[in-house]
Every structure is written in C-alpha cells, then in structure tokens.
Amino acid sequence: MRVTGGKSIYGAAVGILMLDARFPRIPGDMGNATTWPFPVHYKIVRSATPDRVVRGGAEGLLDVFVAAARELVDDGVDGITTNCGFLSLFQQELADAVGVPVATSSLMQVAQVNRLLPKGRRTGILTISGSTLTPLHLEKAGVPDGTPLGTTEGGREFTRAILGNELELDVDAAREDNVEAARALVAANPALGALVLECTNMVPYAADIRAATGLPVFSIETFVRWFQAALVPRTY
C-alpha cells in the first residue's frame, strides 16, 4: 500500500477557531475536547476575548481570524468552524480566504431548520447577548427576518460568567438561566417548532432545554457533527 503526504496533522478534519478565554469549559462546551466523538484541531485567536467579539462586534479582529484560519488549513484541517455564534460576521471573508468549507455560526442552521417544520411553525434563537446580536449578524448567517429571539441576559450566572471571562462557573445556575430563557422565548412565541442555540457554551444545557420546552434543540454540536460527517464520510 502506498499513501500520499502533504499535511502536518492527520485525522482531525475539523479545525476550531477559539476565542481567547479562561472561563471553565465543561463537557459539552465546544472548547472541551471530550465533547467530540472525533478528533478536532484547535487554534486560539489571541486578543479575541468573549467581550470583544460579542459586545464589541469583533471590531478590528478580521485579520487575526483570517491568519489563524489559514494556519489551521496549513496544519491540515479540511474545514473550519468557530466557537462563537457572533462570528457569523466573518463567514464569507473566512471562506474566501482559506479555500475550504467554513461554518462560523450555529445560526446558519435556522433557515434549514425552518424547512423541517410544519406549516405555521418556525425556529427561535436563544443567544447569550440579545442586546448585541444585530440584524447584520443574522443577515450574515442567512437567518430569516422576524425570527424570534430569546436571551440569557438578565440571568444570574451564564451571560455574566462567560462574557466576563470569569474563572468560576456555577453550572446549576447557568443551567437554570438557559432553561428559564428558553421557556420565556417559547411562552412569548407559541408558534415555535424548534430552537437554535447561538452560543456554543449553551450545548451542555441542550438536553435540559429540550426537556423544559418539548422542542427540538439545534446547536453548534449538531452543526459540527453534520459538517464533519461531510468532510469524513463513513466507509461502508
């Protein structure tokens, strides 16, 4: 048998651009490697803090994200994603710059999920920061106009700890924030048929949200599993 080289790293088809953060990443979090049933390759984008990306609109960070994405491709990944849904802002620029498929944001699932639902039902978005998730973020991700939006802002733990990059996280309180925000979103929009979690740090609570609302829950985990399955199809 003969094989061909050309990459520095093999077996990790998905490269993940990581924000520069130190808050706890529990199992289920995109930045916890045990979350994935397949190998991934991480690249930290220095200076891209959660606050700067989510509340600061990622201003001035495009070039460093492009450079980091190119490094991932040079290392050998076949596709790139990110660990913040707000990076939908850079979707087209990153795809154009690296020449491999790019899936920046869980929000890119919204239009697709809508097509799965019965007539009269639509998808709602749960975000970590409703006050700074702008129409431009949604437009760049292809989210239909008028999509209902809920947020964990105003809760006692999740948004503050993540965006504040705190070194401790009360997991039970964070779970409660996510469940309460999801319930409020559904109560305000009874025609919802599914939820998409914008924030990659919400994944550990997806099952709780599903149980509390009775709705299918799509997240960066569902998106990247689908993405990776196309990059590395199963052999039968």
Number of C-alpha atoms within 10 A of each C-alpha: 2 3 4 5 7 9 11 10 15 14 13 18 23 27 24 25 23 22 22 16 22 14 16 19 16 17 15 19 22 25 23 13 17 13 16 16 8 14 16 17 19 19 17 14 19 14 13 21 20 23 16 17 22 22 16 12 17 19 11 12 16 15 11 14 25 20 14 20 28 19 15 23 21 15 17 20 25 21 25 28 26 28 21 22 29 32 25 24 22 21 20 14 15 26 18 13 12 20 12 15 16 23 25 27 30 29 31 23 22 25 16 13 19 20 12 13 14 9 10 8 16 22 29 26 24 23 27 28 21 15 11 15 19 13 12 13 21 21 15 18 26 16 21 13 9 8 14 17 20 23 25 24 18 13 16 14 20 25 21 18 17 22 19 15 18 13 11 11 18 12 15 11 14 23 19 19 22 29 22 18 23 28 17 14 21 22 12 13 17 10 14 20 23 23 29 24 31 27 24 22 27 24 24 21 20 23 12 17 25 17 12 13 20 13 16 16 23 23 23 30 21 14 17 23 14 11 19 19 12 12 14 13 8 7 4 3
